[in-house]
Amino acid sequence: MITLDVKERDELLNILSTEQREFIEFYVKRGKKTAFANVMAKDKGMMVPDSATVEEMEMLIDDWVLDDYIDNGFTNPDTPCECGKPLRYQYIVRHLSTNQIRRFGIKHFEEHTGLSALLIASIKKGFNQIDYERDELLTKIGDGWSVLDHVSNIPSDLKIAKDIQNHLDANVPLLERQLNRLKRDIITHQEKSELNNFESLPIYNTTVTAAAEKYEEQDSLDLFEETIREVSLQSLVQRTGDSLFFHAINRYLDEGVSSARIICELLIKHNGAEKKRYITGKPRIYVEVCQYLEQLVRDEKVMITEVIGKEDRIYQKY
């Protein structure tokens, strides 16, 4: 874990290109908003996937959200805490129900929001993780980090995860967790390519064919990282007596929700969907929701834009 002091951090910030600086500033602000919303949603018993956007998470919350995070670069009397102390780092939170807005420094979170000490500790832990990741990125930029020093060949037909591609496009290093994921994705891609090459061979090798069939079967069965029973799309309807769930799913898509996992949480929160979960925390309705979304894909009403392993599936209306 890399931790820079204020002087080291500011020196590295000063050597960034405009694009890199804007990217990292946005990354930190977005990351802290995400960390805040994630803790608040989980406090309500919801399991939020890493793929969820801030906007999607905030749809699950009824109380406080982090509206903004300001780093002035210096202690600024124009951005004080509500106690009057000038701040370099100011947090602006808003209560969704009352629209009340509070501004303060990190030390006064508990005092000004009324959240429990345990929740505040979790929020601060999430904020610290974002700060560690910022320092990791800055250190790597200072060291001249290049993805080509760690991954010699990225297949041209590999669909790179959106968050990784954003880093590459902005000429910002990858976090170690992203680099490890990219390496795993490349290996998986190569394994699938090799299997496809075996299948295209004119010679029928029973061992190879059996291995390919087994791979395909496992890929299908492991899609949701659970033991999947045969289920019907109509089971969602049978639980309510009508097709309200289907209408709700379409409404959430219209509102810009793209994560299948978040759609499940919204159905549980607002539409009376079954609350049971697998041991991993994933809602049991996830399978059926994805089946319905895949039917919409086949009907060319939505497109699937990303499959995040077995964690989540991202859809978007045409």
N, C-alpha and C positions, 0 to 999 in steps of 0.2 A: 504494500500500500504506500503510495507516494503522497507526502504531505509537504507543501511549500509554505514558507513563512510569507508574510505580506509583501516584503521587499522582493523576494525571489519571484513571487507571482506577478507583481506589477512589472518587473523587468522583462519577463517573458511575454506578458500581454503587449508590451511596447514594440516587440519585434514581429508581431503578427501582421499579415496583410489585412486589408480592410475586410475581405471576404472571410478570412479565418476568424478575425475578431468578432464579426457579426454572428458567425455560426456559433462560436463558443458562448457568446453572451445569450443568444437565443436558446442554446442547449441548456445552460444553467437555469435560466428563467423557466423554461418549459419543464425541465427536470424537477424543479422544486414544486411547481404547480402540480405535477403528476404525483410526486411523493406525498404531498399534502392530501390530494383527492384520494389516493390509494388507501391511506390510513383511515380516512373518514368513511370510505365505502366498506372497508373490511370491518370497521367497528360496528357496522350494521349487519354483519354476517354475510356479506357478499364477497365472492372470490373473484378478484379482478385480474385478468390476464395481462402480461407485460405488453401485449400488442394493443391494448386499449388506448385511445386518445384521451386527453384531458377532458374534452367536451363530452365524450361518452361516459367517463367516470362521474362527471358532475351531474349527469342525468340521474345517477343513483343516490345523490346526496340531497338532504333536506336542509342542512344547516350551513356551517362555514365552508367557504372555499377560498383558496389563495388567489386573489385577483391579480396581484402584481408583485414583483420582486425588483428592487432598485439597488444597483451598485453604482454609487456616484464616483467611485475612484478615490474619494477623500471624504473626511467627515464634513458633512454639509448641514449648516443650520436650516436650510430650506427643506430638509427632509427629517424633521425631528420625530422622536418617539412621542407618544401621547403624554409621557411624563415630562417632556420638554427637552430631553437630552438630544443634541444633534447626532445624526447617524450617518455612517457610510452605507450600511446595508439596511434598507427599510423594507418591511413586509407589510403588504396591504391586503387585508382579508375582508370578505363581504359575507353577510348572512343572507342566504338565498330567500328565506321566508320574510324577513323584515327589511332587507336591503340595507341594513346597517353596515357601515364601513369603519374599520379601525386600522390605524397605522402605528407600527411599533417596531422595536428591535427584537432580536431573537430571544433576549432574556425575559421579555415581558409577554410572551405568548400566552402563558397560562392565566396571567392576571387579566388580560384584555379579552379573552375569548370565553372564559369559563369552562374550557375543556379540562378533562381530568389530567393529572400529572402523568399517568401512564400513556395517554394519547399524545400528550406533548412530547414525551420522551421518544415515542415511535416516530413522530413527525420530525423531530430534530435528528434522529438517526438517519431518516431518509434524506434530509438536507445534507448531512455530513457525507453521505455516500455520493451525492452529486458533486460536492466540493472535492472529494477524493478523485472522482473521474475527471473533473476539470483540470486538476493538478497533473493527472496522468497525461492528459492530452497536451497540456502546455509543456511538460517535460519532454515528451516525445518530439514535439515540434522543435524545441531547443536542441535536441540531439540529432535532428535531421532524419527522423524516422520515415521509412518508406515501406509500403506494403510489399513491394517486390523483393525486399530483403527477407521476407517471411513466407511469402507464397510465390513460388517461381512461375506458376502458370494457372491463370484463372480461365477455365473453358469459356469460349466465346458465347456458347449457348446456355450457360448457367444463369438462372434467374437469381440475381443477387438480392438479398433482403433489402427492403427499402431503407431502413436505418443505416445499414452499411453503405449502400450506394450514396446516400446523402453525405456521409463523411468523405467518401472518395471524390465526389463531385466538388466539394468545398476545399479539397486539398488539406483535409484534416485527418490526422492519424486515427486508426481504429483503436478502441479500447481492447484490452486483452480478451475480455469475454466475447467481443465481436470477432476478433481475429480467430479465436478458437472455434466459434460457430461457423465462420467462413471456411475454415479448414475441414470441418465435419461435412459441410454442405458440398464441398468439392469432392470429398471421398465418396459420399452417397451418390452424387451425380456420376462419378466415374464407374461405380459399381452398377448402376442402372444402365449406363451406356454399354458396359461389357455384356450384361445380360441381353440387351437388345441385339447386340452383335451376334451372340450365340444363337438367338432365336432366328436370325436371318440366314444362318448357315443352311445349305441345302441338305447336308447329311443329318439324319435323325439320330442323334445320340440320346439314348433314353436317360442317361445319368444327367446330362446337361438339361434336357427338357424337364425332368422331374425337379431339378434344382430351381429352374426358372419359374415353374408353376408354384413351387413352395414359396419362393420369394414374393410372387404376385399375391398369393393367398395371405401371407403374413402382412404385406403392405396394406391390404384391404382390411383385414381383421384388426390390425393395430391402429387404425385410422384415428380412433378417439381415445387411445391409451386405456381402454377399459375392456372387459369381457362383454362383447356386444351380442345381445340377443336379437333375434329376428323381430323387428317391430314394424308396424304399419304407420304411414303418415296419418292415418285417421285416428290413431290413438290420442293425439292432441285434441281432436274434435270430440272423441268419446268422453274425455274427462270433463268437458264443459257442456256437451250437448249441442254445440253449434260450432261455427268456424271463426269465432271471435279471435282466437289465437292467430290464425292466418292473417286476418285483417290487421291485428296488432303488429305482426312481423312486418307486413308491408308498410304500415305507418312509420315504424321505426326506421326502415330503409329510406323512406321519403324524408325523414328528419335528419338523415346523414349518418345514422349508426351503421357501421360497416362490420364490426366484430360480432361473430356468431355467439361468442361467450357473453358479450354485453347484452345482446338481444335476449339471451336466456335470463340474465339477471333482471332485466326490465320486465320480462313476462312474469317472473316470480314476484317482483315488487308491486307491479301495477295491475296485472291481469289474472292473478289467482292461479298461476301455474304451480305445478308440484314442486315442493321445496326440497325433496330428497336429493342427496348428493352421493357421488361415489367417494371412496376413501381419499381420493386426491383432492376433493373439494369441488370437482366439476359437477355442475347440475346434471341430473339424470335426463332431463329433457333435451340436453345438448345434441344427442344423436338424432332425435326426431326433428329438431329445429334445422340441423344441417341437412337432413334429408329433404325437408321442404325447400330450403334455399337452393339445393342442388336441382330440384324440380324446376325452380324459377330460372336457373341457369339453362336447363334443357329447353325451357320455353322461351329463352332469349329475352327474359325480362330483367335479369341481373347478370353480372359477370363476376367471376371469382378472380380477385386481383392478387391474392397471396395466400399460401398455405404455410402457416408457421408451425412446422413440425406437427406434433400431435396436440399442441397447446391451443391453437385457434385457427379459424379460417376467416378470411376477410372478403366481403362481398360489396358490390357497388351497383346501383341502378344505372341502366343505360341513359 
